[in-house]
Amino acid sequence: METLIVQPENKEQLVALKAFMKAMKIKFQKEEKPYSQGFIAKMERAEEDIKAGRTTKIEPADIWNLSCCLTSIEQSGRKHVY
């Protein structure tokens, strides 16, 4: 059988879909993870970096000229800018 992904646009549609599936004895499950595991892991690593002070401050005036910050990033041993 196929698996369908249904995306109701409002609560009324959600309630109606659930009622229909229950009435038709169609199995369904609720999934609340809108993000992939890879993305979640990357965000958790970024939060750990922030808590540990592994960050690089970029002044608003330099936002389009990141070469000003590359030296400090390289010196810190960081491989990514979050």
Rosetta constraint file for C-alpha pairs under 8 A:
AtomPair CA 8 CA 13 HARMONIC 5.48 0.50
AtomPair CA 8 CA 14 HARMONIC 5.53 0.50
AtomPair CA 9 CA 13 HARMONIC 6.66 0.50
AtomPair CA 9 CA 14 HARMONIC 7.77 0.50
AtomPair CA 10 CA 14 HARMONIC 6.45 0.50
AtomPair CA 11 CA 15 HARMONIC 6.15 0.50
AtomPair CA 12 CA 16 HARMONIC 6.24 0.50
AtomPair CA 13 CA 17 HARMONIC 6.05 0.50
AtomPair CA 14 CA 18 HARMONIC 6.17 0.50
AtomPair CA 15 CA 19 HARMONIC 6.15 0.50
AtomPair CA 16 CA 20 HARMONIC 6.10 0.50
AtomPair CA 17 CA 21 HARMONIC 6.12 0.50
AtomPair CA 18 CA 22 HARMONIC 6.10 0.50
AtomPair CA 19 CA 23 HARMONIC 6.08 0.50
AtomPair CA 20 CA 24 HARMONIC 6.13 0.50
AtomPair CA 21 CA 25 HARMONIC 5.89 0.50
AtomPair CA 21 CA 26 HARMONIC 4.90 0.50
AtomPair CA 21 CA 27 HARMONIC 7.17 0.50
AtomPair CA 21 CA 28 HARMONIC 7.57 0.50
AtomPair CA 22 CA 26 HARMONIC 6.06 0.50
AtomPair CA 22 CA 27 HARMONIC 7.63 0.50
AtomPair CA 35 CA 39 HARMONIC 6.45 0.50
AtomPair CA 35 CA 40 HARMONIC 6.61 0.50
AtomPair CA 36 CA 40 HARMONIC 6.36 0.50
AtomPair CA 37 CA 41 HARMONIC 6.09 0.50
AtomPair CA 38 CA 42 HARMONIC 6.25 0.50
AtomPair CA 39 CA 43 HARMONIC 6.29 0.50
AtomPair CA 40 CA 44 HARMONIC 6.20 0.50
AtomPair CA 41 CA 45 HARMONIC 6.21 0.50
AtomPair CA 42 CA 46 HARMONIC 6.22 0.50
AtomPair CA 43 CA 47 HARMONIC 6.21 0.50
AtomPair CA 44 CA 48 HARMONIC 6.25 0.50
AtomPair CA 45 CA 49 HARMONIC 6.18 0.50
AtomPair CA 46 CA 50 HARMONIC 6.25 0.50
AtomPair CA 46 CA 82 HARMONIC 6.81 0.50
AtomPair CA 47 CA 51 HARMONIC 6.24 0.50
AtomPair CA 48 CA 52 HARMONIC 6.10 0.50
AtomPair CA 49 CA 53 HARMONIC 6.14 0.50
AtomPair CA 49 CA 54 HARMONIC 4.89 0.50
AtomPair CA 49 CA 55 HARMONIC 6.76 0.50
AtomPair CA 50 CA 54 HARMONIC 5.69 0.50
AtomPair CA 50 CA 55 HARMONIC 5.94 0.50
AtomPair CA 54 CA 76 HARMONIC 7.64 0.50
AtomPair CA 54 CA 78 HARMONIC 7.56 0.50
AtomPair CA 55 CA 81 HARMONIC 7.87 0.50
AtomPair CA 56 CA 69 HARMONIC 7.69 0.50
AtomPair CA 56 CA 72 HARMONIC 7.38 0.50
AtomPair CA 56 CA 73 HARMONIC 6.60 0.50
AtomPair CA 56 CA 81 HARMONIC 7.42 0.50
AtomPair CA 58 CA 62 HARMONIC 6.53 0.50
AtomPair CA 58 CA 63 HARMONIC 6.52 0.50
AtomPair CA 58 CA 69 HARMONIC 6.95 0.50
AtomPair CA 59 CA 63 HARMONIC 6.52 0.50
AtomPair CA 62 CA 66 HARMONIC 6.49 0.50
AtomPair CA 62 CA 68 HARMONIC 7.25 0.50
AtomPair CA 66 CA 70 HARMONIC 6.55 0.50
AtomPair CA 67 CA 71 HARMONIC 7.69 0.50
AtomPair CA 69 CA 73 HARMONIC 6.31 0.50
AtomPair CA 70 CA 74 HARMONIC 6.01 0.50
AtomPair CA 71 CA 75 HARMONIC 6.08 0.50
AtomPair CA 72 CA 76 HARMONIC 6.12 0.50
AtomPair CA 73 CA 77 HARMONIC 6.59 0.50
AtomPair CA 73 CA 78 HARMONIC 5.83 0.50
AtomPair CA 73 CA 79 HARMONIC 7.59 0.50
AtomPair CA 73 CA 81 HARMONIC 7.90 0.50
AtomPair CA 74 CA 78 HARMONIC 6.34 0.50
AtomPair CA 74 CA 79 HARMONIC 7.55 0.50
